[in-house]
Amino acid sequence: MIRRLASAVSAELELSAETVHSEIGPIVIVTDARAVVALDFADCEERMMELLSRRFADVVLRRRHDPLGVAGSIEAYFAGDLHALDEIKVDPGGTGFQQTVWLALRQIPPGQTRTYAQLAAAIGRSSAPRAVGFANSLNPVALVIPCHRLVGSDATLTGYAGGLWRKRWLLRHEGALIG
């Protein structure tokens, strides 16, 4: 068992977890029987567990080797196959608005970035770049839902739960940043 989130109200939900090592640190992948429900860097595990606890009342994470084949896809991404994450099925939960933002993030190709305002306009909510930013900050499935591809209005790197150094590394890895 990795960690348990408890609540006295509901039955226990068992999720699978795997840790994959990468050039920017260990990555924890959490899946149910069908999709990735959380993915984050190991040093951000507390944040990941907080997001899981908001969604699921009583969770047990069990170590399993490469649940749903996702670990292999993550490794392929870091080895240079920038589209290896495209077909990974995710179930991030969230509100309707958050799901809309997260789906739009998945439409940004590797090697490209968008501003919060551009993403807000793309989802038909041009007056809501801050709401887009907030939804982005609650993304429970890093990398696969590529929140690192959002930048400030002047193309500066802004907020990333995994740290700006990782965001910079990911964007360089994808060819969106030079130098």
C-alpha positions as CSV (number, residue, x, y, z in Angstrom):
1,M,0.0,0.0,0.0
2,I,1.3,3.4,-0.9
3,R,-1.1,5.7,1.1
4,R,-4.6,5.7,2.3
5,L,-7.1,8.5,2.4
6,A,-9.9,7.7,4.8
7,S,-13.4,8.8,5.3
8,A,-16.0,7.2,7.6
9,V,-18.8,7.6,5.0
10,S,-18.1,5.4,2.1
11,A,-16.7,2.1,0.9
12,E,-13.0,1.9,0.1
13,L,-11.9,2.4,-3.5
14,E,-8.8,0.7,-4.6
15,L,-6.7,2.4,-7.3
16,S,-3.4,1.2,-8.9
17,A,-0.2,3.2,-8.6
18,E,3.1,3.0,-10.4
19,T,6.2,5.2,-10.2
20,V,8.2,5.9,-13.3
21,H,11.6,7.5,-13.2
22,S,12.3,10.4,-15.5
23,E,15.0,13.0,-16.1
24,I,13.0,15.5,-14.1
25,G,12.2,13.2,-11.2
26,P,10.0,10.2,-10.3
27,I,6.4,10.4,-11.6
28,V,3.5,8.7,-9.8
29,I,0.7,7.4,-12.0
30,V,-2.6,6.5,-10.5
31,T,-5.3,4.6,-12.4
32,D,-8.6,3.0,-11.9
33,A,-9.6,0.0,-14.1
34,R,-10.1,2.2,-17.1
35,A,-8.1,5.4,-17.1
36,V,-5.5,7.6,-15.4
37,V,-7.1,9.5,-12.6
38,A,-4.0,11.2,-11.3
39,L,-0.4,11.7,-12.4
40,D,2.2,13.9,-10.7
41,F,5.8,14.2,-9.7
42,A,6.7,12.3,-6.5
43,D,7.7,15.4,-4.7
44,C,4.2,16.8,-5.4
45,E,2.5,13.6,-4.0
46,E,0.9,15.6,-1.1
47,R,-0.9,17.8,-3.7
48,M,-1.9,14.7,-5.7
49,M,-3.3,13.0,-2.6
50,E,-5.2,16.2,-1.7
51,L,-6.8,16.3,-5.2
52,L,-7.7,12.6,-4.9
53,S,-9.2,13.1,-1.5
54,R,-11.5,15.8,-2.8
55,R,-12.7,13.5,-5.5
56,F,-12.9,10.1,-3.7
57,A,-13.9,9.7,-0.1
58,D,-11.9,6.6,0.8
59,V,-8.9,5.6,-1.4
60,V,-6.3,2.9,-1.1
61,L,-3.4,3.0,-3.6
62,R,-1.8,-0.3,-4.4
63,R,1.5,-0.8,-6.3
64,R,1.0,-2.4,-9.7
65,H,3.4,-2.8,-12.5
66,D,2.5,-0.5,-15.5
67,P,-1.2,-0.2,-15.0
68,L,-3.0,0.2,-18.3
69,G,0.4,0.4,-20.1
70,V,0.7,4.1,-19.1
71,A,4.2,3.8,-17.6
72,G,5.5,2.6,-21.0
73,S,3.9,5.6,-22.7
74,I,5.4,8.0,-20.2
75,E,8.9,6.4,-20.7
76,A,8.4,6.7,-24.5
77,Y,7.5,10.4,-24.1
78,F,10.7,11.1,-22.2
79,A,12.7,9.1,-24.8
80,G,11.5,11.5,-27.5
81,D,8.2,10.2,-28.7
82,L,6.3,13.4,-28.0
83,H,3.0,11.9,-29.1
84,A,3.2,8.9,-26.8
85,L,0.8,10.5,-24.4
86,D,-1.9,11.4,-26.9
87,E,-3.9,8.2,-26.7
88,I,-3.8,7.8,-22.9
89,K,-7.3,7.6,-21.5
90,V,-7.8,10.0,-18.6
91,D,-10.6,10.5,-16.1
92,P,-9.7,13.6,-14.2
93,G,-13.1,14.2,-12.6
94,G,-13.7,18.0,-12.1
95,T,-16.4,20.3,-12.9
96,G,-17.8,20.8,-16.4
97,F,-15.7,23.9,-16.9
98,Q,-12.6,22.2,-15.6
99,Q,-13.2,19.3,-18.0
100,T,-13.6,21.7,-20.9
101,V,-10.3,23.4,-20.0
102,W,-8.5,20.1,-19.6
103,L,-9.8,18.8,-22.9
104,A,-8.7,22.0,-24.7
105,L,-5.2,21.6,-23.1
106,R,-5.0,18.1,-24.7
107,Q,-5.6,19.8,-28.1
108,I,-2.3,21.9,-27.8
109,P,0.3,19.9,-29.8
110,P,3.7,19.2,-28.4
111,G,6.1,22.0,-29.3
112,Q,3.4,24.7,-29.0
113,T,2.2,26.9,-26.3
114,R,-1.0,28.9,-25.7
115,T,-1.7,31.8,-23.3
116,Y,-4.4,31.6,-20.8
117,A,-6.4,34.2,-22.8
118,Q,-5.9,32.1,-26.0
119,L,-7.2,29.0,-24.3
120,A,-10.1,30.9,-22.8
121,A,-11.1,32.2,-26.3
122,A,-10.7,28.7,-27.7
123,I,-13.3,27.4,-25.3
124,G,-15.7,30.3,-26.0
125,R,-15.0,32.0,-22.7
126,S,-12.7,34.9,-23.8
127,S,-13.5,36.9,-20.6
128,A,-12.3,34.0,-18.3
129,P,-8.5,33.7,-18.6
130,R,-8.2,33.7,-14.8
131,A,-10.8,31.0,-14.5
132,V,-8.8,29.0,-17.1
133,G,-5.7,29.5,-15.0
134,F,-7.4,28.3,-11.9
135,A,-8.8,25.2,-13.6
136,N,-5.3,24.6,-15.0
137,S,-3.8,24.7,-11.5
138,L,-6.2,21.9,-10.4
139,N,-5.2,19.6,-13.2
140,P,-4.8,16.2,-11.6
141,V,-3.1,14.5,-14.6
142,A,0.1,16.4,-15.3
143,L,1.9,15.7,-18.6
144,V,-1.0,13.8,-20.2
145,I,-3.2,16.9,-19.7
146,P,-0.3,19.2,-20.7
147,C,-0.9,22.2,-18.4
148,H,2.8,23.0,-18.9
149,R,1.9,24.3,-22.4
150,L,0.2,27.4,-21.0
151,V,2.2,30.5,-20.7
152,G,1.6,34.1,-19.6
153,S,0.3,36.8,-22.0
154,D,3.8,37.9,-22.7
155,A,5.0,34.3,-23.3
156,T,6.7,34.1,-19.9
157,L,6.6,30.9,-17.9
158,T,4.0,31.2,-15.2
159,G,2.9,28.8,-12.4
160,Y,3.5,25.1,-12.6
161,A,2.8,22.8,-9.6
162,G,5.8,20.7,-10.5
163,G,8.1,23.8,-10.4
164,L,9.0,26.3,-13.2
165,W,12.3,24.4,-13.8
166,R,10.3,21.4,-14.8
167,K,7.9,23.4,-17.0
168,R,11.0,24.9,-18.7
169,W,12.5,21.4,-19.2
170,L,9.3,20.0,-20.6
171,L,8.9,22.9,-23.1
172,R,12.5,22.5,-24.2
173,H,12.0,18.8,-24.5
174,E,9.0,19.4,-26.8
175,G,10.8,22.1,-28.8
176,A,8.7,25.0,-27.6
177,L,11.6,26.7,-25.9
178,I,15.0,27.2,-27.4
179,G,18.1,27.6,-25.1
